[in-house]
């Protein structure tokens, strides 16, 4: 595959191809660094629509370039041969997140942390008026520091303009029902849906409505996304609250989902807190202003270019002298002796060599200091056992190795039946294991997207319409697989 000649960049290798562009690895000559260059393919007609999409992607990524979880764009241009638009972006080594979790799904703690970081990026885009509209695992790269980085804003749109789009490119497995049936061209709620589907994928290794070894054609996937109940991950180590949150993100109706990416991030943080996991910070511009810097205290706040010319006080006068950068002369002594740094105004040296003689007492005192320090350390280590233990230190008396988080008990689904009665549809179920105190059964109605929980083993749905119900058993943090039953 031929890569375009771009002045100032040396081609290294081809990284991959997308819907209408190729991605290459180049070596930027100055400043020297490796970069990813996205170039419109030669076989793609450069219509006004394609040019607009590429320009919109460049502008969207440039506006969000300083976000820690968004791939930053460095520059953009047009190739000399063929006039093919290109984007120069920060290089993130392959593979993308979708490939990484295909065989090894993420641990819940890592998936939740990644979800918070991506939600931060999406919330920042939304606050800038940008909808991504193509959030999926393959559009999440991984930096050299193992952080997620959202990319491919190729079909992003401005909130005020998306409803006027004549055509919308979508990725079916992660797209919400309203994009599939044409009710919407994209919204905050649709991005929240796609993010929820992406987190689900990180936990399971496939999209929510795909079936292993089943019919996963576009038509079959679309039918399940439009009509099937949001599935649970069925992983015993996934907290029930996380399963419920992801099912809420995958709700058929946009108003039933979290109202924003930030609201989803906060919900994920609460799951972290409840599970005792390390807290992941939300990185949203303006979400946590720095109260330590007052108005007029920031560099350049007085309207200058930020270059101090002298001491500065609270009133905006020049900064303190110790903040200034200055050249400091250094006197290099022989390696056999101590090193001495000269002062700004060095005193004249005695021509008879008094400086060298003054160094001898200094060495003697240094040796005495080392000996005293060694005696003190020996006393603390060997003779300090009788002192009281620091009350702020807790010394463990037994192993702190945690037990299994969730016992693997509920491995089978409930036996669910349904029948129509004069009062409505009666669903009944038999648990897969003997019921214990605290056990409950979670249910979900497909027709109303309603969720509930009960300790009973039956549920009467008062309706004359066809209805489907999903039921699973919950014991502490353990969940059984979901059972489904429909009654017409």
C-alpha positions in Angstrom: 0.0 0.0 0.0 1.5 3.4 -1.0 1.7 6.1 1.6 1.6 9.7 0.5 4.7 11.9 0.6 4.3 14.5 3.3 7.1 17.1 3.7 8.7 16.9 7.2 7.4 13.3 7.8 9.1 9.9 7.0 6.8 6.9 6.3 7.3 4.0 8.7 4.5 1.5 8.2 0.8 1.1 7.5 -1.3 0.8 10.7 -4.9 0.1 9.4 -7.8 1.2 7.3 -11.2 2.6 8.2 -14.4 3.4 6.4 -12.9 6.1 4.2 -9.3 6.6 5.3 -6.0 4.8 5.9 -3.8 5.3 8.9 0.0 5.3 8.7 2.8 5.5 11.1 5.2 8.3 10.2 8.4 9.8 11.9 8.1 13.5 12.2 11.5 15.0 11.5 11.3 18.1 13.8 10.5 17.9 16.6 11.4 14.2 16.2 8.5 12.0 17.3 6.3 9.2 15.9 2.9 10.2 14.8 -0.2 8.6 13.3 -1.4 10.1 10.0 -4.9 9.5 8.8 -5.3 10.0 5.1 -8.4 9.8 2.9 -8.1 6.8 0.7 -7.4 7.3 -3.1 -10.5 5.3 -4.0 -12.9 7.5 -2.0 -14.4 10.3 -4.1 -13.6 13.6 -2.5 -17.1 15.0 -2.5 -18.0 18.1 -0.6 -19.5 15.8 2.0 -16.3 13.9 2.5 -14.3 17.2 2.7 -16.7 18.5 5.3 -16.5 15.4 7.4 -12.8 15.5 7.4 -12.6 19.2 8.2 -15.2 18.7 11.0 -13.1 15.9 12.5 -9.9 18.0 12.5 -11.7 20.9 14.1 -13.4 18.8 16.7 -10.2 17.0 17.8 -8.3 20.2 17.8 -10.8 21.8 20.2 -10.5 18.8 22.5 -6.7 18.2 22.0 -5.6 18.9 25.6 -8.0 16.4 27.2 -6.0 13.5 28.7 -8.4 10.8 27.3 -8.8 12.1 23.8 -6.3 11.5 21.0 -4.8 14.9 20.3 -4.4 16.2 16.7 -1.1 17.9 16.0 -1.7 19.4 12.5 -3.7 18.8 9.3 -3.2 19.4 5.6 -3.6 18.2 2.1 -1.2 16.0 0.2 0.7 17.4 -2.8 -0.3 14.4 -4.9 -4.0 14.0 -5.3 -5.0 16.6 -2.8 -5.9 14.0 -0.2 -6.7 15.6 3.2 -4.7 14.2 6.2 -4.6 14.5 10.0 -1.5 14.2 12.1 -2.3 12.8 15.5 -0.6 11.5 18.6 0.6 7.9 18.1 -1.0 5.3 20.3 0.5 1.8 19.8 -1.9 -0.9 18.5 -4.0 -2.8 19.3 -7.1 -0.7 20.1 -9.3 -1.5 23.1 -11.7 -3.7 21.2 -9.0 -6.1 20.1 -7.4 -6.1 23.6 -10.6 -7.3 25.3 -11.8 -9.8 22.7 -9.9 -12.7 24.3 -9.3 -11.2 27.7 -12.2 -9.1 29.0 -11.4 -6.5 31.6 -11.7 -6.9 35.3 -14.7 -4.9 36.6 -12.4 -2.5 38.5 -10.6 -1.7 35.3 -13.7 -1.4 33.2 -15.3 1.0 35.6 -12.2 3.1 35.8 -12.0 3.2 32.0 -15.6 4.0 31.8 -15.2 7.1 34.0 -12.2 8.3 31.9 -14.2 7.9 28.7 -17.2 9.6 30.2 -15.0 12.5 31.2 -13.9 12.8 27.5 -17.4 12.6 26.2 -18.8 15.1 28.7 -16.0 17.5 27.7 -17.0 17.1 24.1 -20.6 17.6 24.9 -19.8 20.8 26.8 -18.1 22.0 23.6 -21.2 21.3 21.6 -19.8 18.2 19.9 -21.5 14.8 19.7 -19.2 11.8 18.9 -21.9 9.5 17.4 -19.5 6.6 16.9 -18.3 5.5 20.4 -17.2 1.9 20.4 -14.2 -0.2 21.6 -12.3 0.0 18.4 -12.4 3.8 18.6 -10.7 3.8 22.0 -6.9 3.6 21.6 -4.4 3.0 24.4 -1.5 5.4 25.1 2.0 4.3 25.9 1.1 5.0 29.6 -1.8 2.5 29.3 -4.5 5.2 29.4 -7.6 5.1 27.1 -7.8 7.7 24.4 -11.0 8.3 22.4 -10.5 8.9 18.7 -12.3 9.0 15.3 -14.5 12.0 15.5 -15.1 11.5 11.7 -18.9 11.5 12.0 -19.0 13.8 15.0 -21.6 16.6 14.8 -22.5 19.8 16.4 -25.6 19.6 18.7 -27.3 22.4 16.9 -26.8 20.9 13.4 -27.2 17.1 13.7 -30.9 17.0 13.0 -30.3 18.6 9.6 -28.0 15.8 8.5 -29.2 14.0 5.4 -27.2 10.8 6.2 -25.6 9.4 9.3 -23.0 6.7 9.4 -23.5 4.4 12.3 -21.8 1.3 13.8 -24.7 -1.1 14.4 -23.6 -3.1 17.5 -23.1 0.0 19.6 -25.9 2.2 18.2 -29.1 3.0 20.1 -32.6 2.2 18.8 -33.4 5.8 17.9 -30.5 6.0 15.5 -31.4 2.6 13.9 -35.0 3.5 13.2 -34.3 7.1 12.2 -35.9 8.9 15.1 -32.7 10.8 15.8 -29.4 11.7 14.2 -27.6 11.7 17.5 -27.9 13.2 20.9 -26.3 13.3 24.4 -28.5 10.2 25.2 -27.3 8.3 22.2 -23.6 8.9 23.1 -24.5 7.7 26.7 -26.0 4.5 25.2 -22.9 3.8 23.1 -20.6 4.4 26.1 -22.7 2.0 28.1 -22.5 -0.6 25.3 -18.7 -0.1 25.2 -18.3 -0.7 28.9 -20.4 -3.8 28.6 -18.2 -4.9 25.8 -15.1 -4.4 27.9 -16.5 -6.7 30.5 -17.7 -9.5 28.2 -15.5 -9.2 25.0 -18.4 -8.7 22.6 -21.2 -6.1 22.0 -24.3 -6.4 24.2 -26.7 -7.8 21.6 -24.3 -10.1 19.7 -24.7 -13.8 20.2 -21.7 -16.1 20.3 -21.9 -18.4 17.2 -25.3 -16.9 16.4 -26.8 -14.7 13.7 -25.0 -11.4 14.2 -25.9 -9.9 10.8 -26.9 -6.2 10.7 -30.5 -7.2 10.4 -30.5 -9.6 13.3 -28.5 -7.2 15.5 -30.9 -4.3 14.7 -33.9 -6.4 15.6 -32.4 -7.3 19.0 -31.4 -3.8 19.7 -34.8 -2.5 18.9 -36.9 -5.2 20.7 -34.8 -7.4 23.1 -34.3 -6.5 26.8 -30.9 -5.1 27.7 -28.9 -8.1 28.8 -26.9 -8.5 31.9 -23.2 -9.4 31.7 -23.8 -12.6 33.6 -20.3 -12.3 35.2 -20.3 -13.3 38.9 -17.7 -10.7 39.8 -19.6 -7.8 38.3 -21.4 -5.9 41.1 -25.2 -5.9 40.6 -25.3 -2.1 40.7 -22.9 -2.1 37.7 -25.1 -4.5 35.8 -28.2 -2.4 36.6 -26.4 0.8 35.5 -25.3 -0.6 32.2 -28.9 -1.9 31.5 -30.1 1.6 32.3 -27.6 3.0 29.7 -29.0 0.5 27.2 -32.6 1.4 27.8 -34.8 1.7 24.7 -36.1 5.1 25.6 -33.5 7.9 25.8 -35.2 9.5 28.8 -34.6 6.3 30.9 -30.8 6.6 30.5 -28.4 8.6 32.6 -29.1 12.3 31.7 -25.4 13.0 30.8 -22.0 11.4 30.5 -21.1 13.2 33.7 -24.1 11.6 35.5 -22.9 8.2 34.3 -19.3 9.0 35.5 -20.7 9.9 39.0 -22.7 6.7 39.1 -19.6 4.7 38.2 -17.7 6.5 40.9 -20.4 5.4 43.5 -19.9 1.8 42.4 -16.2 2.2 42.9 -16.8 3.5 46.4 -19.2 0.8 47.3 -16.8 -1.9 46.1 -13.8 -0.4 48.0 -11.9 0.2 44.7 -9.5 3.1 44.2 -11.4 6.2 43.1 -11.0 7.4 39.5 -11.1 11.2 39.1 -13.5 12.8 36.6 -11.5 14.9 34.1 -13.9 17.6 32.9 -12.9 21.2 32.3 -14.3 23.5 34.9 -15.7 20.6 37.0 -13.3 21.3 39.8 -11.9 24.9 39.7 -8.6 25.5 41.4 -9.6 27.6 44.5 -5.9 28.0 45.4 -5.4 30.5 42.6 -7.2 33.8 43.0 -8.2 36.3 40.4 -5.1 38.1 39.2 -2.7 35.7 40.8 -2.1 33.5 37.7 0.9 34.2 35.5 0.1 36.9 33.0 -3.1 37.8 34.8 -2.2 41.5 34.6 -2.3 41.4 30.9 1.4 40.8 30.3 2.8 37.9 28.3 3.7 36.0 31.4 7.4 37.0 31.5 8.3 38.4 34.9 10.7 41.3 35.1 11.0 41.6 38.8 9.5 40.7 42.3 5.7 40.3 42.4 3.3 40.9 45.2 -0.4 40.3 45.8 -1.3 43.6 44.0 0.2 42.3 40.7 3.6 43.9 41.0 6.6 41.8 39.7 7.2 38.4 41.3 9.6 37.4 44.0 13.3 37.4 43.1 13.7 33.7 43.9 11.2 32.8 41.2 13.5 34.3 38.5 15.8 32.0 36.5 19.4 33.1 36.6 22.7 31.7 35.4 24.9 30.5 38.3 28.7 30.2 37.8 30.1 26.9 39.0 33.7 26.1 40.0 34.6 22.5 39.3 37.1 21.0 41.8 39.1 17.9 41.2 37.2 14.6 41.5 39.3 13.6 44.5 37.9 16.3 46.7 34.4 17.8 47.5 32.6 19.9 45.0 32.2 23.6 45.7 29.7 25.9 44.0 30.8 29.5 43.8 28.5 32.2 45.1 27.1 34.9 42.8 29.9 37.3 44.0 32.8 35.0 44.9 35.4 36.4 47.4 38.9 36.7 46.1 41.0 33.6 46.8 44.1 33.8 48.9 47.0 33.5 46.5 48.9 31.3 49.0 46.3 28.5 48.7 44.2 29.2 51.8 41.1 27.7 50.1 42.7 24.3 49.8 43.7 24.3 53.5 40.2 25.4 54.6 38.8 22.2 53.0 40.7 19.9 55.5 38.7 20.8 58.7 35.5 20.5 56.6 36.3 16.9 55.8 37.0 16.2 59.5 33.8 17.6 60.7 31.9 15.7 57.9 33.5 12.4 59.2 32.4 13.2 62.8 28.9 13.9 61.6 28.6 10.6 59.8 29.8 8.7 62.9 27.3 10.4 65.1 24.5 9.7 62.6 25.5 6.0 62.5 25.3 5.8 66.3 21.9 7.4 66.4 20.5 5.0 63.7 21.9 2.0 65.6 20.2 3.1 68.8 16.9 3.6 67.1 17.1 0.2 65.4 18.6 -1.9 68.1 17.8 -0.2 71.3 14.5 1.5 70.6 12.2 -1.6 71.0 10.9 -0.4 74.4 9.3 2.8 72.9 5.6 3.0 72.5 4.2 2.1 69.0 3.0 5.0 67.0 -0.7 5.1 67.6 -1.4 6.0 64.0 0.2 2.8 62.7 -1.9 -0.4 62.6 0.3 -3.5 62.6 -1.5 -6.5 61.1 -1.5 -9.6 63.3 -2.8 -12.0 60.6 -2.9 -12.4 56.9 -4.8 -9.6 55.0 -5.3 -11.7 51.9 -9.0 -11.1 50.8 -11.3 -14.0 50.3 -13.2 -14.5 47.0 -15.3 -11.4 46.3 -18.3 -13.4 45.1 -19.0 -17.1 45.7 -19.8 -18.9 42.5 -23.2 -20.3 43.5 -25.9 -18.9 41.2 -24.7 -20.5 38.0 -28.1 -21.5 36.6 -31.1 -19.5 35.6 -34.5 -19.7 37.4 -37.1 -21.9 35.8 -39.6 -19.3 34.5 -43.2 -19.8 33.2 -45.9 -17.4 32.2 -49.6 -17.8 31.6 -52.5 -15.4 30.9 -55.2 -15.1 33.5 -58.4 -13.0 33.8 -56.4 -10.5 35.8 -53.4 -10.3 33.5 -50.3 -12.3 32.8 -49.0 -14.4 35.8 -45.2 -15.2 35.7 -43.9 -17.8 38.2 -40.4 -19.1 38.7 -38.5 -21.7 40.6 -35.0 -20.8 41.9 -32.0 -22.9 40.9 -30.9 -23.2 44.6 -32.7 -23.2 47.9 -33.7 -19.7 49.0 -31.8 -18.0 51.9 -32.6 -14.9 53.9 -31.8 -11.8 51.9 -32.2 -13.5 48.5 -34.2 -11.5 45.9 -35.4 -11.8 42.3 -34.8 -8.9 39.8 -37.2 -8.6 36.9 -37.5 -6.4 33.8 -40.5 -5.8 31.5 -39.6 -5.5 27.8 -42.8 -3.6 26.8 -42.4 -0.8 29.3 -38.6 -1.0 30.1 -39.6 -1.2 33.8 -37.3 -2.8 36.4 -38.2 -4.2 39.8 -37.1 -6.5 42.6 -39.1 -8.9 44.8 -38.6 -11.6 47.3 -41.6 -13.5 46.0 -41.6 -16.2 43.3 -44.4 -14.8 41.2 -45.4 -11.6 39.5 -48.7 -10.5 38.1 -48.5 -8.1 35.1 -51.8 -6.4 34.5 -51.9 -6.0 30.8 -53.9 -7.3 27.8 -51.0 -6.8 25.5 -48.1 -9.3 24.7 -45.4 -9.0 27.4 -41.9 -10.4 27.9 -40.3 -10.7 31.3 -36.7 -11.3 32.3 -35.9 -12.7 35.8 -32.7 -13.5 37.6 -31.9 -14.4 41.2 -29.6 -12.2 43.4 -27.7 -13.2 46.5 -25.5 -10.5 47.9 -23.1 -9.6 45.0 -23.9 -12.8 43.1 -26.4 -13.0 40.2 -27.8 -15.9 38.3 -28.1 -15.9 34.5 -31.3 -14.2 33.2 -34.3 -16.2 32.2 -36.8 -14.8 29.7 -40.4 -15.7 29.0 -42.9 -14.1 26.6 -46.7 -14.4 26.7 -48.9 -13.1 23.8 
